[in-house]
């Protein structure tokens, strides 16, 4: 009962210390954190917060000592509890062992009754043993991965225990926990690392990524915004913002973020795919004016993006801009002669305008690529019938 009471007291004082810290009263928070540690000196999070208070107060020597204490506590606790889930792929072979033993016993019994029957059982036993050996060999791989990851974490923590100001190893440690999908751990460590180096963009990105994976989108955006205040041209942050906005279904902001990346990055394929998805959203939701506007902005940056020309053509059709639609479809086909959607749309557009010869030419061009397409065949019959009337 006493341990539980002390734990609750430490939590209470820890929260009060955080309130002082948020108000900028670092001296007050230090005193309160010390009270919390009197009730629970093995809580590394309280030591980390105490270190942060010392750092902001300018007492760097005490900051380093306190961080060493926090890391020492975590090293003593060990990190296996954080990595247990890695062991899920390790197959329990106990049942198979029991099966082999049972078969061996049966072989002996059957041998006394029928030597031939025993021979069959021995062969079966050898087959099962082979399967067991193969399974055991495969099981070693996850264990080695487990040991390697745990070793990395412990090594990073040992280095940081001796020098808590080494931001490189903070980043390595946070990245490892992020890869392991331990996002809350990554959040906590990122906050600690930002006390060490408040303007580190890589740490801010890792923090934003961890928030995003937790579904804490507003906090993720806040971390991205702070990072862009330091480096407004950082493409990794812009791309992450585009992803966050897209997940939040804020497609206009997502599009603007992705356009900025597209304009300055050589890795364009994935960004083009994201932008195309945003444009389809505008189309599906009948937001045609927005669709046309953002398609135009994308094409200013990437003029040979044939799928955007295609979607732009559809937007123009919906806005009854026939001339704009024709130009967009023609441009899409000139970039990619196999853009079948643009061909069919242009064919139907020509047919609607009464340009039946142009419609038939495009339809035949399409059927040379896809001769069994029912929509194209139906459209061709429709065009030819209109020409005979």
Helices and strands as residue ranges (DSSP letters): H 2-22, H 26-39, H 44-57, H 60-77, H 80-83, G 84-89, H 94-113, H 115-162, H 167-179, H 183-196, H 201-213, H 217-230, H 235-247, H 251-264, H 269-284, H 288-301, H 306-318, H 322-335, H 340-352, H 356-369, H 374-388
